[in-house]
Amino acid sequence: MTNNKISLVELIQIFAEYRNNIIVNIKHLQEHYQRTGIKRVKGVRNENGELLQPWLRTEYIDNAEYVEMGQFQFNRNTATINMLIKRKVKLAKFEDQTPTIEVAGLLVNDLNTFNNYTIVSDGKINVKSLQVKISSKKAFNLLKEKGILNAEEFNFRAEHTIYLDNLPLVAANSRYSSIDGLFNELAEIKVLTSIICAHLKKESDVFIEAQLDEFKKHYLSKNIYINFPTTNEYTDIHEALVNGTLDSRLSYKIDIGTQDILNLSKLHSANKFLDRMYRFYDKGTGEIIIKPSLAIAFNQNLAVRHRFLSSRTKITKVDELMKPIFDDFLGLEQNGIVVGILKKVGADSLAQLLQEKQAGKQISKEEMVAALTMANKKLEQYAENIYQEKISPLVFYIGSTGLLPDQMEAKAMTAKEVGAKYPNLQFSKNEQEGTFFAVGDSIISIYAKTEYYSKKVAILNHS
């Protein structure tokens, strides 16, 4: 092995490039894995605290020793890297294991479940090593050249142990691009995504309502993902901490924001903002709809107007960011902001439909649902690309080193100091104890939050 080791981030970039040529010993990974969150068990608890099991269960189709290497994802606001492994499962009755083959006219004997393994947790190695087999000589040679493998000759049958805990997490000379402007871009996308998701809550561009009901009964989402109800394995958190089932640790959150809005969590959900600033009413009677939601926006008999605000209502910078997007989407003001966002992410079909709707054309519900569904995917992918390429690597660097990159020079400030300088900022209880840096037009905030995790060795299953 060479002394000039590559960083773990660089190794993961190689894994990502050659993931189709590397398989992982899943049994070894499971046996040595320490979960980083609270173990959830399938089912719901009754009023006596008893666990009621779902009437269906999943069974692995492969039950193999090796699985394809998963996809790696950097967490958006902690120094955490996860590996998401996809495996094939089938549904079967819990009582007698009778397989469920078809639901609502769809074959469901070949479903996916996703197991999320945390490789690095809050800047600390959580998986010390991976046992792998490599089918590409090119990948083998590259890993050998980087000092990761000590085998002499390529052998596709050989199992290699790749040690992760002896690598530096990041390269000493890491460089990162400017984050100026990224918050506003992400905020606009988040607001628009929230509006679209609220419209689509009970809608599908593929299945009718009766099919969605069948999916729900069989613990399937409208996207045919397995969605069992889950609950904590313990019933009393204090008891679990005392008896050692749970432990706690400090997790350091790193967020980006602006001099007006500290981070994206300050934005309201679409329905909350709708209730704050707008009113749905019946076109015929003028009757106001109490507790409105965007899910009823498809009703042709309804119209929307601005809410009459009392003098006590304080308009915040969050309101100022969200209102033009809502006004445009709801057709109250044609400012072009929504169409601009949609065209930027490639969601041209929804942009076209909204322009036609504002021009007075009647759009069918089916056509609108299909366009909203496609736009939602495009918006989420665009935002994910920004995180994975520009924000998450920077967050990982800060969280794993405790430092800003060399090219980002800024003085550390307390919440009191940054709040005095930028009075529009609002702080949660945890954020009030944080450290803040003004970098260009952006604010980087670092604050601690207590997280709990189950101590026993087990798989972290998000199926």
VENZI-V578548 format. One record per backbone hydrogen bond with DSSP energy under -1.0 kcal/mol. CO is the residue of the C=O (numbers start at 0). NH is the residue of the N-H. Records with the same first field share a line. If there is no record, write none. Layout:
CO->NH ; NH
This chain:
2->4
6->10
7->11
8->12
9->13
10->14
11->15
12->16
13->17
17->20
20->134
21->68
22->132
23->25 ; 66
24->28
25->29
26->30
27->31
36->453
38->232
40->230
43->51
45->48
49->45
51->43
54->93
56->91
58->89
64->25 ; 26
66->23
70->83
72->81
76->253
77->79
78->122
79->74
80->118 ; 119
81->72
82->116
83->70
84->114
86->112
87->60
88->110
89->58
90->99
91->56
92->96
97->92
100->107
102->105
105->102
110->88
112->86
113->461
114->84
116->82
118->125 ; 126
119->80
120->123
123->120
127->163 ; 164
129->161
130->24
131->159
132->22
135->139
136->140
137->141
138->142
139->143
140->144
141->145
142->147
143->146
154->157
159->131
161->129
163->166
167->7
168->8
170->173
178->181
180->184
181->185
182->186
183->187
184->188
185->189
186->190
187->191
188->192
189->193
190->194
191->195
192->196
193->197
194->198
195->199
199->202
207->211
208->212
209->213
210->214
211->215
212->216
213->217
214->219
215->218
218->226
220->223
224->220
228->42
230->40
235->239
236->240
237->241
238->242
239->244 ; 245
244->454
246->452
248->450
250->448
252->446
254->444
256->442
260->257
262->265
263->266
268->272
269->273
270->274
271->275
272->276
273->277
276->306
278->304
279->288
280->302
281->285
286->281
292->295
293->296
295->298
298->301
300->282
302->280
304->278
309->312
315->319
316->320
317->321
318->322
321->325
322->326
323->327
324->328
325->329
326->331 ; 332
332->334
335->339
336->340
337->341
338->342
339->343
340->344
341->346
345->347
346->350
347->351
348->352
349->353
350->354
351->355
352->356
353->357
354->358
355->360
356->359
363->367
364->368
365->369
366->370
367->371
368->372
369->373
370->374
371->375
372->376
373->377
374->378
375->379
376->380
377->381
378->382
379->383
380->384
381->385
382->386
383->387
384->388
385->389 ; 390
386->391
390->394
391->395
392->396
393->397
394->398
395->399
396->400
397->401
404->407
412->435
413->417
414->418
415->419
416->420
417->421
421->424
427->431
429->432
430->433
434->445
435->412
436->443
438->441
441->438
442->256
443->436
444->254
445->434
446->252
448->250
450->248
452->246
459->115
